Amino acid sequence: MMWWQGLSITGSLAVTGPIGVAIAVWLLAGKSWRLTAAWCALFGIGMTLVVATKMAFVGWGIGVESVEFSGISGHAMRAAAVFPVACFLAFRSSSQPLRWLATFAGVQLAMMIGVSRVYVQAHSVSEVVTGCLLGLAVAAVFIWYASTERHMALSRLLVLLCIPIVLIAPRVEPVPAEMWITEAALYLSGHDKPYTRDIWRTPKSPLR
């Protein structure tokens, strides 16, 4: 159980958020303006979709009962976006086999984080799958675009930026992102209480 908890924490906003910022800083340091803009836009789109689906359920009860989908998993999306990209960029100047092996290792780590979210009962399978697919789409589009960039510097520096984040961030106070989303959803919907999965477990009247 501790193993899965550790993996789950690795996908938290306290870890993946700073790594996402580290990627942007690395790109800025290398004066890769277009790649910086592309990364920020793609990661921002992914985060927006996660927040939008969660708010839709919490505030209005919009979800898919048949597969227990109440919002895209943020842990899975962020992990699938940042770890493959970070590994790709860190080994950008290496040989092609090593570069793609590192990227694949990032994908595998992201998948394990996704599995951990199901194992610790934080998300349903459908929520994790959609999160992983969205995050991998963000990573794939960025990596494809970055592959066309010929002049990139400071490759190994990204590793030095990310290692302290992975080691220190899990020990800091968790970011209350879910609380913020709930408060925003309730404010916009005008409801007093958030919708939860309990609405799918409440017996329905046969007359409805």
Order of alpha helices (4+ residues) and beta strands (2+ residues): alpha-alpha-alpha-alpha-alpha-alpha-alpha-alpha
